[in-house]
Amino acid sequence: MANDLWYALQVRPRSEWMVAANLCNKGYELFLPTYKCKRRWSDRTKILELPLFPGYLFCQFDVQTRLPILMTSGVSSIVGAGKSPQPVDETEIDAIRTVVHSGLMYEPYAYLPVGQLVRVEHGSLCGLTGVVTNRKKDFRLIISITLLMRSVSVEIDRSWLKPIGNAPQGRFVLPEASVMTPVIPSSLQP
């Protein structure tokens, strides 16, 4: 167990819970991050708990003994390059765990590979790094899982942040307090 790494498992759609239960019964350590979402039907509104990364869950195991994982009902593959599984960076797993346990509002977000990097200096997310955006009147920290090319957005107080990198020229404008807002290139404007 000392050299077991975290891997992302791609699973059949809407079977994350079943796969998690099956792997847990086999003794594997799992991480299925979820978020709460309000859904409206014609006759009611309900708060659902949904997977943060639909179609994926994280499992810690020795890659040399992966056959029992792949034989588990609902598991499609181990995410990687070709047929070679690639581990998920443990700092990314820890960052997602911190967000999930922070008590703050968070939700899935489109993957952002570039932008102004910041470090959270205060509060329950202290020590995390990510990209900052603003949505409506609140500010959000974006944390990415590089291997899955997926991100998580968590609401955050802008005074908690300290810039640690620069945005590439032409992609973002840095307004006051180093908070990023996307700039739409003139070729894409209506």
LOMIGU-825325 format. One record per residue (C-alpha): residue number from 0; residue in one letter; x, y, z. Coordinates in nm, 2 decimals, padded with zeros to 4 digits. Example, Ala and Ser with C-alpha at 12.3 -4.5 7.8 and 13.67 -1.06 7.14 Angstrom:
// LOMIGU-825325
<site><num>0</num><residuo>a</residuo><px>01.23</px><py>-00.45</py><pz>00.78</pz></site>
<site><num>1</num><residuo>s</residuo><px>01.37</px><py>-00.11</py><pz>00.71</pz></site>
***
This chain:
// LOMIGU-825325
<site><num>0</num><residuo>m</residuo><px>00.00</px><py>00.00</py><pz>00.00</pz></site>
<site><num>1</num><residuo>a</residuo><px>00.30</px><py>00.24</py><pz>00.05</pz></site>
<site><num>2</num><residuo>n</residuo><px>00.36</px><py>00.28</py><pz>-00.32</pz></site>
<site><num>3</num><residuo>d</residuo><px>00.00</px><py>00.27</py><pz>-00.43</pz></site>
<site><num>4</num><residuo>l</residuo><px>-00.09</px><py>00.57</py><pz>-00.65</pz></site>
<site><num>5</num><residuo>w</residuo><px>-00.42</px><py>00.73</py><pz>-00.73</pz></site>
<site><num>6</num><residuo>y</residuo><px>-00.57</px><py>00.65</py><pz>-01.07</pz></site>
<site><num>7</num><residuo>a</residuo><px>-00.88</px><py>00.78</py><pz>-01.24</pz></site>
<site><num>8</num><residuo>l</residuo><px>-01.12</px><py>00.51</py><pz>-01.35</pz></site>
<site><num>9</num><residuo>q</residuo><px>-01.36</px><py>00.57</py><pz>-01.64</pz></site>
<site><num>10</num><residuo>v</residuo><px>-01.69</px><py>00.41</py><pz>-01.56</pz></site>
<site><num>11</num><residuo>r</residuo><px>-02.02</px><py>00.35</py><pz>-01.75</pz></site>
<site><num>12</num><residuo>p</residuo><px>-02.24</px><py>00.66</py><pz>-01.74</pz></site>
<site><num>13</num><residuo>r</residuo><px>-02.45</px><py>00.69</py><pz>-01.42</pz></site>
<site><num>14</num><residuo>s</residuo><px>-02.28</px><py>00.39</py><pz>-01.26</pz></site>
<site><num>15</num><residuo>e</residuo><px>-02.03</px><py>00.57</py><pz>-01.04</pz></site>
<site><num>16</num><residuo>w</residuo><px>-02.20</px><py>00.47</py><pz>-00.71</pz></site>
<site><num>17</num><residuo>m</residuo><px>-02.23</px><py>00.11</py><pz>-00.81</pz></site>
<site><num>18</num><residuo>v</residuo><px>-01.87</px><py>00.08</py><pz>-00.91</pz></site>
<site><num>19</num><residuo>a</residuo><px>-01.76</px><py>00.26</py><pz>-00.59</pz></site>
<site><num>20</num><residuo>a</residuo><px>-01.96</px><py>00.01</py><pz>-00.38</pz></site>
<site><num>21</num><residuo>n</residuo><px>-01.81</px><py>-00.29</py><pz>-00.57</pz></site>
<site><num>22</num><residuo>l</residuo><px>-01.45</px><py>-00.17</py><pz>-00.54</pz></site>
<site><num>23</num><residuo>c</residuo><px>-01.50</px><py>-00.07</py><pz>-00.17</pz></site>
<site><num>24</num><residuo>n</residuo><px>-01.62</px><py>-00.43</py><pz>-00.11</pz></site>
<site><num>25</num><residuo>k</residuo><px>-01.30</px><py>-00.55</py><pz>-00.27</pz></site>
<site><num>26</num><residuo>g</residuo><px>-01.10</px><py>-00.35</py><pz>-00.02</pz></site>
<site><num>27</num><residuo>y</residuo><px>-00.98</px><py>-00.06</py><pz>-00.24</pz></site>
<site><num>28</num><residuo>e</residuo><px>-00.95</px><py>00.30</py><pz>-00.12</pz></site>
<site><num>29</num><residuo>l</residuo><px>-01.18</px><py>00.52</py><pz>-00.33</pz></site>
<site><num>30</num><residuo>f</residuo><px>-01.26</px><py>00.88</py><pz>-00.38</pz></site>
<site><num>31</num><residuo>l</residuo><px>-01.59</px><py>00.98</py><pz>-00.55</pz></site>
<site><num>32</num><residuo>p</residuo><px>-01.62</px><py>01.35</py><pz>-00.51</pz></site>
<site><num>33</num><residuo>t</residuo><px>-01.98</px><py>01.48</py><pz>-00.53</pz></site>
<site><num>34</num><residuo>y</residuo><px>-02.16</px><py>01.81</py><pz>-00.52</pz></site>
<site><num>35</num><residuo>k</residuo><px>-02.52</px><py>01.92</py><pz>-00.45</pz></site>
<site><num>36</num><residuo>c</residuo><px>-02.73</px><py>02.05</py><pz>-00.74</pz></site>
<site><num>37</num><residuo>k</residuo><px>-03.08</px><py>02.18</py><pz>-00.75</pz></site>
<site><num>38</num><residuo>r</residuo><px>-03.29</px><py>02.02</py><pz>-01.03</pz></site>
<site><num>39</num><residuo>r</residuo><px>-03.63</px><py>02.13</py><pz>-01.14</pz></site>
<site><num>40</num><residuo>w</residuo><px>-03.90</px><py>01.91</py><pz>-01.28</pz></site>
<site><num>41</num><residuo>s</residuo><px>-04.25</px><py>02.02</py><pz>-01.39</pz></site>
<site><num>42</num><residuo>d</residuo><px>-04.40</px><py>01.93</py><pz>-01.05</pz></site>
<site><num>43</num><residuo>r</residuo><px>-04.11</px><py>01.97</py><pz>-00.80</pz></site>
<site><num>44</num><residuo>t</residuo><px>-03.76</px><py>02.09</py><pz>-00.73</pz></site>
<site><num>45</num><residuo>k</residuo><px>-03.51</px><py>01.86</py><pz>-00.57</pz></site>
<site><num>46</num><residuo>i</residuo><px>-03.16</px><py>01.88</py><pz>-00.44</pz></site>
<site><num>47</num><residuo>l</residuo><px>-02.95</px><py>01.60</py><pz>-00.58</pz></site>
<site><num>48</num><residuo>e</residuo><px>-02.60</px><py>01.47</py><pz>-00.49</pz></site>
<site><num>49</num><residuo>l</residuo><px>-02.42</px><py>01.42</py><pz>-00.82</pz></site>
<site><num>50</num><residuo>p</residuo><px>-02.06</px><py>01.31</py><pz>-00.91</pz></site>
<site><num>51</num><residuo>l</residuo><px>-01.83</px><py>01.60</py><pz>-00.95</pz></site>
<site><num>52</num><residuo>f</residuo><px>-01.66</px><py>01.43</py><pz>-01.24</pz></site>
<site><num>53</num><residuo>p</residuo><px>-01.94</px><py>01.24</py><pz>-01.42</pz></site>
<site><num>54</num><residuo>g</residuo><px>-01.81</px><py>00.91</py><pz>-01.56</pz></site>
<site><num>55</num><residuo>y</residuo><px>-01.50</px><py>00.90</py><pz>-01.34</pz></site>
<site><num>56</num><residuo>l</residuo><px>-01.39</px><py>00.81</py><pz>-00.99</pz></site>
<site><num>57</num><residuo>f</residuo><px>-01.05</px><py>00.78</py><pz>-00.82</pz></site>
<site><num>58</num><residuo>c</residuo><px>-00.90</px><py>00.46</py><pz>-00.68</pz></site>
<site><num>59</num><residuo>q</residuo><px>-00.57</px><py>00.40</py><pz>-00.51</pz></site>
<site><num>60</num><residuo>f</residuo><px>-00.40</px><py>00.08</py><pz>-00.61</pz></site>
<site><num>61</num><residuo>d</residuo><px>-00.08</px><py>-00.09</py><pz>-00.73</pz></site>
<site><num>62</num><residuo>v</residuo><px>-00.09</px><py>-00.06</py><pz>-01.11</pz></site>
<site><num>63</num><residuo>q</residuo><px>00.08</px><py>-00.40</py><pz>-01.14</pz></site>
<site><num>64</num><residuo>t</residuo><px>-00.23</px><py>-00.57</py><pz>-00.99</pz></site>
<site><num>65</num><residuo>r</residuo><px>-00.49</px><py>-00.38</py><pz>-01.19</pz></site>
<site><num>66</num><residuo>l</residuo><px>-00.68</px><py>-00.68</py><pz>-01.33</pz></site>
<site><num>67</num><residuo>p</residuo><px>-00.93</px><py>-00.70</py><pz>-01.04</pz></site>
<site><num>68</num><residuo>i</residuo><px>-01.02</px><py>-00.34</py><pz>-01.10</pz></site>
<site><num>69</num><residuo>l</residuo><px>-01.07</px><py>-00.38</py><pz>-01.47</pz></site>
<site><num>70</num><residuo>m</residuo><px>-01.29</px><py>-00.69</py><pz>-01.41</pz></site>
<site><num>71</num><residuo>t</residuo><px>-01.52</px><py>-00.49</py><pz>-01.18</pz></site>
<site><num>72</num><residuo>s</residuo><px>-01.86</px><py>-00.45</py><pz>-01.33</pz></site>
<site><num>73</num><residuo>g</residuo><px>-01.90</px><py>-00.09</py><pz>-01.47</pz></site>
<site><num>74</num><residuo>v</residuo><px>-01.53</px><py>-00.01</py><pz>-01.50</pz></site>
<site><num>75</num><residuo>s</residuo><px>-01.45</px><py>00.08</py><pz>-01.86</pz></site>
<site><num>76</num><residuo>s</residuo><px>-01.08</px><py>00.17</py><pz>-01.83</pz></site>
<site><num>77</num><residuo>i</residuo><px>-00.81</px><py>00.32</py><pz>-01.63</pz></site>
<site><num>78</num><residuo>v</residuo><px>-00.73</px><py>00.67</py><pz>-01.76</pz></site>
<site><num>79</num><residuo>g</residuo><px>-00.39</px><py>00.70</py><pz>-01.92</pz></site>
<site><num>80</num><residuo>a</residuo><px>-00.19</px><py>00.74</py><pz>-02.24</pz></site>
<site><num>81</num><residuo>g</residuo><px>-00.28</px><py>00.46</py><pz>-02.47</pz></site>
<site><num>82</num><residuo>k</residuo><px>-00.28</px><py>00.13</py><pz>-02.28</pz></site>
<site><num>83</num><residuo>s</residuo><px>-00.05</px><py>00.27</py><pz>-02.01</pz></site>
<site><num>84</num><residuo>p</residuo><px>-00.24</px><py>00.40</py><pz>-01.70</pz></site>
<site><num>85</num><residuo>q</residuo><px>-00.12</px><py>00.74</py><pz>-01.57</pz></site>
<site><num>86</num><residuo>p</residuo><px>-00.15</px><py>00.83</py><pz>-01.20</pz></site>
<site><num>87</num><residuo>v</residuo><px>-00.33</px><py>01.14</py><pz>-01.09</pz></site>
<site><num>88</num><residuo>d</residuo><px>-00.11</px><py>01.39</py><pz>-00.91</pz></site>
<site><num>89</num><residuo>e</residuo><px>-00.17</px><py>01.34</py><pz>-00.54</pz></site>
<site><num>90</num><residuo>t</residuo><px>-00.17</px><py>01.72</py><pz>-00.49</pz></site>
<site><num>91</num><residuo>e</residuo><px>-00.47</px><py>01.74</py><pz>-00.72</pz></site>
<site><num>92</num><residuo>i</residuo><px>-00.65</px><py>01.47</py><pz>-00.53</pz></site>
<site><num>93</num><residuo>d</residuo><px>-00.57</px><py>01.65</py><pz>-00.20</pz></site>
<site><num>94</num><residuo>a</residuo><px>-00.69</px><py>01.99</py><pz>-00.35</pz></site>
<site><num>95</num><residuo>i</residuo><px>-01.03</px><py>01.83</py><pz>-00.45</pz></site>
<site><num>96</num><residuo>r</residuo><px>-01.06</px><py>01.67</py><pz>-00.11</pz></site>
<site><num>97</num><residuo>t</residuo><px>-01.00</px><py>02.00</py><pz>00.06</pz></site>
<site><num>98</num><residuo>v</residuo><px>-01.26</px><py>02.17</py><pz>-00.15</pz></site>
<site><num>99</num><residuo>v</residuo><px>-01.52</px><py>01.90</py><pz>-00.09</pz></site>
<site><num>100</num><residuo>h</residuo><px>-01.46</px><py>01.92</py><pz>00.29</pz></site>
<site><num>101</num><residuo>s</residuo><px>-01.44</px><py>02.30</py><pz>00.31</pz></site>
<site><num>102</num><residuo>g</residuo><px>-01.81</px><py>02.36</py><pz>00.35</pz></site>
<site><num>103</num><residuo>l</residuo><px>-01.80</px><py>02.62</py><pz>00.06</pz></site>
<site><num>104</num><residuo>m</residuo><px>-02.02</px><py>02.60</py><pz>-00.25</pz></site>
<site><num>105</num><residuo>y</residuo><px>-01.85</px><py>02.43</py><pz>-00.54</pz></site>
<site><num>106</num><residuo>e</residuo><px>-01.95</px><py>02.29</py><pz>-00.88</pz></site>
<site><num>107</num><residuo>p</residuo><px>-01.80</px><py>02.14</py><pz>-01.19</pz></site>
<site><num>108</num><residuo>y</residuo><px>-01.63</px><py>02.38</py><pz>-01.42</pz></site>
<site><num>109</num><residuo>a</residuo><px>-01.49</px><py>02.37</py><pz>-01.77</pz></site>
<site><num>110</num><residuo>y</residuo><px>-01.12</px><py>02.28</py><pz>-01.77</pz></site>
<site><num>111</num><residuo>l</residuo><px>-00.89</px><py>02.59</py><pz>-01.77</pz></site>
<site><num>112</num><residuo>p</residuo><px>-00.53</px><py>02.50</py><pz>-01.87</pz></site>
<site><num>113</num><residuo>v</residuo><px>-00.39</px><py>02.85</py><pz>-01.86</pz></site>
<site><num>114</num><residuo>g</residuo><px>-00.44</px><py>03.17</py><pz>-01.66</pz></site>
<site><num>115</num><residuo>q</residuo><px>-00.35</px><py>03.37</py><pz>-01.36</pz></site>
<site><num>116</num><residuo>l</residuo><px>-00.24</px><py>03.14</py><pz>-01.08</pz></site>
<site><num>117</num><residuo>v</residuo><px>-00.32</px><py>03.23</py><pz>-00.72</pz></site>
<site><num>118</num><residuo>r</residuo><px>-00.25</px><py>03.08</py><pz>-00.38</pz></site>
<site><num>119</num><residuo>v</residuo><px>-00.52</px><py>03.09</py><pz>-00.11</pz></site>
<site><num>120</num><residuo>e</residuo><px>-00.36</px><py>03.25</py><pz>00.19</pz></site>
<site><num>121</num><residuo>h</residuo><px>-00.66</px><py>03.24</py><pz>00.44</pz></site>
<site><num>122</num><residuo>g</residuo><px>-00.97</px><py>03.04</py><pz>00.52</pz></site>
<site><num>123</num><residuo>s</residuo><px>-01.05</px><py>02.67</py><pz>00.49</pz></site>
<site><num>124</num><residuo>l</residuo><px>-00.88</px><py>02.64</py><pz>00.15</pz></site>
<site><num>125</num><residuo>c</residuo><px>-00.55</px><py>02.79</py><pz>00.27</pz></site>
<site><num>126</num><residuo>g</residuo><px>-00.25</px><py>02.66</py><pz>00.08</pz></site>
<site><num>127</num><residuo>l</residuo><px>-00.44</px><py>02.55</py><pz>-00.24</pz></site>
<site><num>128</num><residuo>t</residuo><px>-00.34</px><py>02.70</py><pz>-00.57</pz></site>
<site><num>129</num><residuo>g</residuo><px>-00.57</px><py>02.75</py><pz>-00.87</pz></site>
<site><num>130</num><residuo>v</residuo><px>-00.70</px><py>03.00</py><pz>-01.13</pz></site>
<site><num>131</num><residuo>v</residuo><px>-00.94</px><py>03.28</py><pz>-01.03</pz></site>
<site><num>132</num><residuo>t</residuo><px>-01.24</px><py>03.39</py><pz>-01.24</pz></site>
<site><num>133</num><residuo>n</residuo><px>-01.54</px><py>03.59</py><pz>-01.15</pz></site>
<site><num>134</num><residuo>r</residuo><px>-01.90</px><py>03.49</py><pz>-01.21</pz></site>
<site><num>135</num><residuo>k</residuo><px>-02.18</px><py>03.74</py><pz>-01.17</pz></site>
<site><num>136</num><residuo>k</residuo><px>-02.07</px><py>03.92</py><pz>-00.85</pz></site>
<site><num>137</num><residuo>d</residuo><px>-01.87</px><py>03.64</py><pz>-00.68</pz></site>
<site><num>138</num><residuo>f</residuo><px>-01.52</px><py>03.52</py><pz>-00.73</pz></site>
<site><num>139</num><residuo>r</residuo><px>-01.44</px><py>03.15</py><pz>-00.79</pz></site>
<site><num>140</num><residuo>l</residuo><px>-01.12</px><py>02.95</py><pz>-00.75</pz></site>
<site><num>141</num><residuo>i</residuo><px>-01.08</px><py>02.69</py><pz>-01.03</pz></site>
<site><num>142</num><residuo>i</residuo><px>-00.89</px><py>02.37</py><pz>-00.94</pz></site>
<site><num>143</num><residuo>s</residuo><px>-00.80</px><py>02.13</py><pz>-01.23</pz></site>
<site><num>144</num><residuo>i</residuo><px>-00.74</px><py>01.76</py><pz>-01.26</pz></site>
<site><num>145</num><residuo>t</residuo><px>-00.49</px><py>01.77</py><pz>-01.55</pz></site>
<site><num>146</num><residuo>l</residuo><px>-00.52</px><py>01.40</py><pz>-01.65</pz></site>
<site><num>147</num><residuo>l</residuo><px>-00.90</px><py>01.42</py><pz>-01.69</pz></site>
<site><num>148</num><residuo>m</residuo><px>-00.90</px><py>01.77</py><pz>-01.83</pz></site>
<site><num>149</num><residuo>r</residuo><px>-01.18</px><py>01.86</py><pz>-01.59</pz></site>
<site><num>150</num><residuo>s</residuo><px>-01.20</px><py>02.14</py><pz>-01.33</pz></site>
<site><num>151</num><residuo>v</residuo><px>-01.39</px><py>02.23</py><pz>-01.01</pz></site>
<site><num>152</num><residuo>s</residuo><px>-01.51</px><py>02.58</py><pz>-00.93</pz></site>
<site><num>153</num><residuo>v</residuo><px>-01.54</px><py>02.69</py><pz>-00.57</pz></site>
<site><num>154</num><residuo>e</residuo><px>-01.68</px><py>03.02</py><pz>-00.44</pz></site>
<site><num>155</num><residuo>i</residuo><px>-01.41</px><py>03.22</py><pz>-00.26</pz></site>
<site><num>156</num><residuo>d</residuo><px>-01.34</px><py>03.55</py><pz>-00.09</pz></site>
<site><num>157</num><residuo>r</residuo><px>-01.10</px><py>03.75</py><pz>-00.31</pz></site>
<site><num>158</num><residuo>s</residuo><px>-00.92</px><py>03.89</py><pz>00.00</pz></site>
<site><num>159</num><residuo>w</residuo><px>-00.80</px><py>03.53</py><pz>00.07</pz></site>
<site><num>160</num><residuo>l</residuo><px>-00.59</px><py>03.52</py><pz>-00.26</pz></site>
<site><num>161</num><residuo>k</residuo><px>-00.23</px><py>03.61</py><pz>-00.35</pz></site>
<site><num>162</num><residuo>p</residuo><px>-00.12</px><py>03.60</py><pz>-00.71</pz></site>
<site><num>163</num><residuo>i</residuo><px>00.17</px><py>03.36</py><pz>-00.78</pz></site>
<site><num>164</num><residuo>g</residuo><px>00.19</px><py>03.37</py><pz>-01.16</pz></site>
<site><num>165</num><residuo>n</residuo><px>00.12</px><py>03.59</py><pz>-01.46</pz></site>
<site><num>166</num><residuo>a</residuo><px>-00.15</px><py>03.54</py><pz>-01.73</pz></site>
<site><num>167</num><residuo>p</residuo><px>-00.04</px><py>03.50</py><pz>-02.09</pz></site>
<site><num>168</num><residuo>q</residuo><px>-00.06</px><py>03.81</py><pz>-02.30</pz></site>
<site><num>169</num><residuo>g</residuo><px>-00.38</px><py>03.85</py><pz>-02.51</pz></site>
<site><num>170</num><residuo>r</residuo><px>-00.58</px><py>03.58</py><pz>-02.32</pz></site>
<site><num>171</num><residuo>f</residuo><px>-00.68</px><py>03.76</py><pz>-02.00</pz></site>
<site><num>172</num><residuo>v</residuo><px>-00.70</px><py>04.11</py><pz>-01.86</pz></site>
<site><num>173</num><residuo>l</residuo><px>-00.59</px><py>04.17</py><pz>-01.51</pz></site>
<site><num>174</num><residuo>p</residuo><px>-00.83</px><py>04.41</py><pz>-01.34</pz></site>
<site><num>175</num><residuo>e</residuo><px>-00.78</px><py>04.54</py><pz>-00.98</pz></site>
<site><num>176</num><residuo>a</residuo><px>-00.68</px><py>04.28</py><pz>-00.72</pz></site>
<site><num>177</num><residuo>s</residuo><px>-00.54</px><py>04.06</py><pz>-00.99</pz></site>
<site><num>178</num><residuo>v</residuo><px>-00.87</px><py>03.88</py><pz>-01.06</pz></site>
<site><num>179</num><residuo>m</residuo><px>-00.90</px><py>03.75</py><pz>-01.41</pz></site>
<site><num>180</num><residuo>t</residuo><px>-01.18</px><py>03.81</py><pz>-01.66</pz></site>
<site><num>181</num><residuo>p</residuo><px>-01.17</px><py>03.64</py><pz>-02.00</pz></site>
<site><num>182</num><residuo>v</residuo><px>-01.12</px><py>03.86</py><pz>-02.31</pz></site>
<site><num>183</num><residuo>i</residuo><px>-01.30</px><py>03.74</py><pz>-02.62</pz></site>
<site><num>184</num><residuo>p</residuo><px>-01.08</px><py>03.78</py><pz>-02.92</pz></site>
<site><num>185</num><residuo>s</residuo><px>-01.23</px><py>04.00</py><pz>-03.19</pz></site>
<site><num>186</num><residuo>s</residuo><px>-01.24</px><py>03.71</py><pz>-03.44</pz></site>
<site><num>187</num><residuo>l</residuo><px>-01.49</px><py>03.53</py><pz>-03.21</pz></site>
<site><num>188</num><residuo>q</residuo><px>-01.71</px><py>03.83</py><pz>-03.12</pz></site>
<site><num>189</num><residuo>p</residuo><px>-02.06</px><py>03.83</py><pz>-03.28</pz></site>
***
